């Protein structure tokens, strides 16, 4: 073996990876082997390709407000109205809440958040965060009357309002304007798991 070959021969166990790469690079350039140079670039790319930074983690607020949405339909994703962001529930199992109900009926023929036509005499409702479509029982706390409605729209977007009932649903439970009601989730029509 010549003196030059002795200098380029190296003991793998006594060198660091960086020293091995440097020695291989200089040996490859000296011999000008295109295949060896290509191999060197591939090895180098593989070694340093994993040096990416860690992805940023969501803050606890973002994590809490961004549940994994089982139903990825546009009407079940977070949305913004009048500067307020609303986060639809991934599941409403066990949901029960009391609040103020109002009714709407002048929008006859308009499209709901789900894209269906709104019929004032139908038994439907709008809610800000329940999964669409959902079946709920709405009970008028003043007279005890209740109606089962399909939540197929978003709203109401007025302060202190829990649910907007169609004119037909409001009439069945005696709502003429505003009423204190209890809303209980029955089932989701989007999947059979709720």
Steps between C-alpha positions, in 0.01 A plus 500: 500500500642841409541788746202683347278193539609463864402857571152453350431170673328558832388295793121528531497427873738784586325779309188707562225506233609850397862388457389197299291719269787746455746221420254337258434835332867577445567147378204527259608840364859378455386193307226704324252216497159637407322198648681536830430875508130435440498242778672750731233765430221248564658391830553861605140591413372203699707593804398863511145457365371411846620825654171685461364705784215368716148603397346765719255372759156651548453701815261357757236750386532396134493132595188545710325696225603273210349156555544238235188536288363159414274645233713732288204661320540877470202562730669302781832686492588813702351817352497872572200736520528869598858448624405206727637152422272204571625143542237235417497202734657178373236311699195623690440182697356599837441863396224676695473874550245760605477841341294737290337385177381726222334412173552595140282466196556791266789327325269259315680331210848613608772237535600364841863446601463143370383628161137385533208736450345653812126447542345708780231241578752215529629366833856631479735719700830687494774461762849652513703189594297176486618261228288524185264330452389417856166403645413680825203532733407860585278548806326828580568540874198730543235247391687164487424438131777350288581436135767292325681700232784448256782750547612576145616862518738731689384777731359689682771764506330735744628530855357256759313285246540122514293377206292635211189296425313490172158661517334156490705367793447818705123480444487138625649592838327837538795733433388847380821701504748387766467212746709326762566145372698185567684342203593130523706316240334180373712382206727609220375433150856534370607163649351214693757529782314773696 
